[in-house]
Amino acid sequence: MLELKNKNILITGASSGIGLELAKKFASVNCNLALLARGKEVIDQQVKNFINSQAKILSIKCDVSKKDEVKSAIKEFKNTFGKVDVSILNSGISIPQKIINFKSDLAKEIFDINVIGLFNFAEELIPEMIANKNGWIVGISSLADGRGFPQNGAYCASKAAASIFLESLRIELKRYNIKVITVKPGFVRTPMTDKNSFKMPFLMNVEKAAEIIINGIKNEKRIIQFPLPTLIGAKLLKIIPNFLFELISKSY
């Protein structure tokens, strides 16, 4: 089991949603915690509200889609805390759009954050983790990675890419004692899902989601998937015939 005490932990997308809730919970542990987001001032404001904080906290401005900012953020982390033990790559966006109004720039923005962000951190983190033969990489994907849901094609495609990339890393890095964990939440109430106009079955509060993720990390699970009803539904949707999926999806 992974002991979080005294670990150097990095969280991206830490200014809201799942990232912020994870930050709150990790802050109660005696660890070194770096919180990354595009809005550093938002993180600084949020940290003031953390209760029973025992962690040493560093906030860093970082757009994960920009390679130079990722490189700079990792350098600042190392200069302050030393090597990265646990990296939680949580940054992600969703921009639903109907195909009649499809904008490739919006799709590119989704991929830049959800996929290229993973690539940028992998390039910076992996060499040192291999040298140390130790480390944990936790990537946040989604249970939406299995099919192309209407109005969310770019998001689903980005999460499919993220899941496949993390799976590849897990296989390759195992020989170096580096653990790669893929997190696949269903619907979690966050500012991102608040924008959705469609029904979100089994919507979970962010506090519960963060607890499940942290417990999964501690137990070093390869894949953390929740909630169970959504997981079962996602697995069923993945195996049903295409015509049936298309029929079901017409209601969206």
C-alpha positions as CSV (number, residue, x, y, z in Angstrom):
1,M,0.0,0.0,0.0
2,L,1.2,3.5,-0.9
3,E,2.0,5.7,2.1
4,L,1.3,9.3,1.2
5,K,3.0,10.8,4.3
6,N,6.2,12.7,3.4
7,K,5.7,12.1,-0.4
8,N,6.2,14.9,-3.0
9,I,2.8,15.1,-4.8
10,L,1.9,17.1,-7.9
11,I,-1.7,17.7,-9.0
12,T,-2.6,19.4,-12.3
13,G,-6.0,21.1,-12.8
14,A,-6.0,21.9,-9.1
15,S,-8.1,25.1,-9.1
16,S,-11.6,23.4,-9.3
17,G,-13.5,20.2,-9.6
18,I,-11.9,16.9,-8.8
19,G,-8.4,18.4,-8.8
20,L,-9.3,20.9,-6.1
21,E,-11.1,18.3,-4.0
22,L,-8.1,16.0,-4.2
23,A,-5.9,18.9,-3.2
24,K,-8.0,19.5,-0.1
25,K,-7.8,15.9,1.0
26,F,-4.0,15.6,0.3
27,A,-3.4,18.8,2.2
28,S,-4.5,17.0,5.4
29,V,-1.5,14.7,5.1
30,N,2.0,15.7,6.1
31,C,3.4,15.8,2.5
32,N,4.8,18.3,0.0
33,L,2.0,19.3,-2.4
34,A,2.3,21.2,-5.6
35,L,-0.9,22.5,-7.1
36,L,-0.9,23.4,-10.8
37,A,-3.5,25.3,-12.8
38,R,-3.7,28.0,-15.4
39,G,-5.1,30.4,-12.7
40,K,-2.5,30.5,-9.9
41,E,-4.4,33.2,-8.1
42,V,-7.4,31.0,-8.0
43,I,-5.4,28.2,-6.3
44,D,-3.9,30.7,-3.8
45,Q,-7.4,31.9,-2.9
46,Q,-8.6,28.3,-2.5
47,V,-5.7,27.2,-0.3
48,K,-6.7,29.8,2.3
49,N,-9.9,27.8,2.8
50,F,-8.2,24.5,3.4
51,I,-9.1,23.0,6.8
52,N,-6.5,21.2,9.0
53,S,-3.8,21.6,6.4
54,Q,-0.6,19.8,7.3
55,A,1.1,19.8,3.9
56,K,3.6,22.2,2.6
57,I,1.8,23.7,-0.4
58,L,3.3,25.3,-3.6
59,S,1.1,26.8,-6.2
60,I,2.3,27.0,-9.8
61,K,0.8,28.6,-12.9
62,C,0.9,26.0,-15.6
63,D,-1.0,25.5,-18.9
64,V,-0.5,21.8,-19.4
65,S,-0.8,22.2,-23.2
66,K,2.3,24.4,-23.3
67,K,5.5,22.4,-23.2
68,D,7.6,25.3,-21.9
69,E,5.2,25.9,-19.0
70,V,5.2,22.2,-18.0
71,K,9.0,22.2,-18.1
72,S,9.2,25.3,-16.0
73,A,6.6,23.9,-13.5
74,I,8.6,20.7,-13.0
75,K,11.8,22.7,-12.5
76,E,10.1,24.8,-9.9
77,F,8.7,21.7,-8.2
78,K,12.2,20.1,-8.1
79,N,13.9,23.2,-6.8
80,T,11.4,23.4,-3.9
81,F,10.7,19.8,-3.0
82,G,13.1,17.6,-5.0
83,K,11.9,14.6,-7.1
84,V,8.3,14.0,-7.9
85,D,7.0,10.9,-6.2
86,V,3.3,11.0,-7.2
87,S,1.9,13.0,-10.2
88,I,-1.8,13.3,-10.6
89,L,-2.5,14.5,-14.1
90,N,-6.0,15.7,-13.7
91,S,-6.3,18.6,-16.1
92,G,-9.2,18.2,-18.5
93,I,-11.9,20.1,-20.3
94,S,-15.1,19.3,-22.1
95,I,-16.8,21.6,-24.7
96,P,-20.0,20.0,-25.9
97,Q,-21.0,21.1,-29.4
98,K,-23.5,20.0,-31.9
99,I,-22.1,18.8,-35.2
100,I,-24.0,21.5,-37.2
101,N,-21.9,24.1,-35.3
102,F,-18.7,22.1,-35.1
103,K,-15.5,24.1,-34.6
104,S,-12.2,22.4,-35.1
105,D,-10.5,24.9,-32.8
106,L,-12.6,23.8,-29.9
107,A,-11.8,20.1,-30.6
108,K,-8.1,21.0,-30.8
109,E,-8.4,22.8,-27.4
110,I,-9.9,19.7,-25.9
111,F,-7.0,17.5,-27.2
112,D,-4.4,20.0,-26.3
113,I,-5.4,19.8,-22.6
114,N,-6.7,16.2,-22.3
115,V,-4.1,14.4,-24.4
116,I,-1.1,16.7,-25.2
117,G,-1.0,17.7,-21.6
118,L,-0.3,14.0,-20.7
119,F,2.4,13.8,-23.3
120,N,4.1,16.9,-22.0
121,F,4.2,15.7,-18.4
122,A,5.3,12.2,-19.4
123,E,8.3,13.6,-21.2
124,E,9.3,15.6,-18.1
125,L,8.5,13.0,-15.4
126,I,9.5,9.6,-16.8
127,P,13.3,9.9,-17.3
128,E,13.9,10.8,-13.6
129,M,11.4,8.2,-12.4
130,I,13.2,5.5,-14.5
131,A,16.5,6.7,-13.0
132,N,15.1,6.4,-9.5
133,K,13.2,3.2,-10.3
134,N,10.2,4.6,-8.5
135,G,7.2,6.8,-9.0
136,W,3.4,7.0,-9.5
137,I,1.7,8.5,-12.5
138,V,-2.1,8.9,-12.1
139,G,-4.0,10.0,-15.2
140,I,-7.6,11.1,-15.1
141,S,-9.5,9.7,-18.1
142,S,-13.3,8.9,-18.2
143,L,-15.8,6.2,-18.6
144,A,-16.8,8.1,-21.7
145,D,-13.7,6.6,-23.4
146,G,-15.6,3.7,-24.9
147,R,-18.0,5.2,-27.5
148,G,-18.6,8.3,-29.4
149,F,-21.4,10.1,-27.6
150,P,-23.4,12.7,-29.6
151,Q,-22.2,16.3,-29.1
152,N,-19.1,15.1,-27.3
153,G,-17.2,13.3,-30.0
154,A,-13.9,15.3,-29.4
155,Y,-14.1,14.8,-25.6
156,C,-14.8,11.0,-25.9
157,A,-12.0,10.7,-28.5
158,S,-9.6,12.5,-26.2
159,K,-10.4,10.3,-23.3
160,A,-10.0,7.2,-25.4
161,A,-6.6,8.4,-26.4
162,A,-5.7,9.2,-22.8
163,S,-6.7,5.7,-21.6
164,I,-4.8,4.0,-24.4
165,F,-1.7,6.1,-23.7
166,L,-1.8,5.4,-20.0
167,E,-2.2,1.7,-20.6
168,S,0.9,1.7,-22.8
169,L,2.8,3.5,-20.1
170,R,1.7,1.1,-17.4
171,I,3.0,-1.9,-19.4
172,E,6.3,-0.3,-20.4
173,L,7.1,1.3,-17.0
174,K,6.3,-1.7,-14.8
175,R,9.9,-3.0,-15.2
176,Y,11.2,0.2,-13.7
177,N,8.9,-0.1,-10.6
178,I,6.8,2.9,-11.8
179,K,3.1,2.5,-11.2
180,V,0.7,4.0,-13.7
181,I,-3.0,4.3,-12.6
182,T,-5.9,5.2,-14.9
183,V,-8.8,6.9,-13.3
184,K,-12.2,6.6,-15.1
185,P,-15.0,8.5,-13.4
186,G,-18.6,8.6,-14.5
187,F,-20.5,11.8,-14.0
188,V,-19.1,13.9,-11.1
189,R,-20.7,17.2,-10.1
190,T,-18.0,19.8,-11.0
191,P,-18.0,23.2,-12.8
192,M,-17.3,21.2,-16.0
193,T,-20.4,18.9,-15.8
194,D,-22.5,21.9,-14.6
195,K,-22.4,23.0,-18.2
196,N,-24.0,19.8,-19.5
197,S,-27.6,20.2,-20.7
198,F,-28.3,16.4,-20.9
199,K,-29.3,14.0,-18.2
200,M,-26.4,12.7,-16.2
201,P,-27.3,9.3,-14.6
202,F,-25.8,8.4,-11.2
203,L,-24.2,11.9,-10.8
204,M,-21.8,11.7,-7.9
205,N,-20.7,14.5,-5.6
206,V,-17.0,15.5,-5.9
207,E,-16.2,14.7,-2.3
208,K,-17.1,11.1,-2.7
209,A,-15.3,10.9,-6.1
210,A,-12.1,12.2,-4.5
211,E,-12.3,9.7,-1.7
212,I,-12.6,6.8,-4.2
213,I,-9.6,8.1,-6.2
214,I,-7.4,8.5,-3.1
215,N,-8.3,5.0,-1.8
216,G,-7.5,3.6,-5.2
217,I,-4.2,5.3,-5.3
218,K,-3.3,4.1,-1.8
219,N,-4.1,0.6,-2.9
220,E,-2.1,1.0,-6.1
221,K,-5.0,-0.1,-8.3
222,R,-4.2,-0.2,-12.0
223,I,-7.6,1.2,-13.0
224,I,-10.0,3.2,-10.7
225,Q,-13.6,3.1,-12.2
226,F,-16.8,4.5,-10.6
227,P,-19.6,4.5,-9.9
228,L,-20.5,0.9,-10.4
229,P,-23.9,1.4,-12.2
230,T,-22.2,3.8,-14.7
231,L,-19.3,1.3,-15.1
232,I,-21.7,-1.5,-15.9
233,G,-23.6,0.7,-18.4
234,A,-20.4,1.8,-20.1
235,K,-19.2,-1.8,-20.5
236,L,-22.6,-2.8,-21.9
237,L,-22.6,0.2,-24.4
238,K,-19.1,-0.8,-25.5
239,I,-20.2,-4.3,-26.6
240,I,-23.7,-3.7,-28.0
241,P,-24.1,-3.6,-31.8
242,N,-23.4,-0.3,-33.5
243,F,-27.0,0.0,-34.8
244,L,-28.3,-0.4,-31.2
245,F,-26.0,2.2,-29.9
246,E,-27.0,4.6,-32.6
247,L,-30.7,4.0,-31.8
248,I,-30.1,4.7,-28.1
249,S,-28.1,7.8,-28.9
250,K,-30.8,9.4,-31.1
251,S,-32.4,10.8,-27.9
252,Y,-29.5,13.1,-27.3
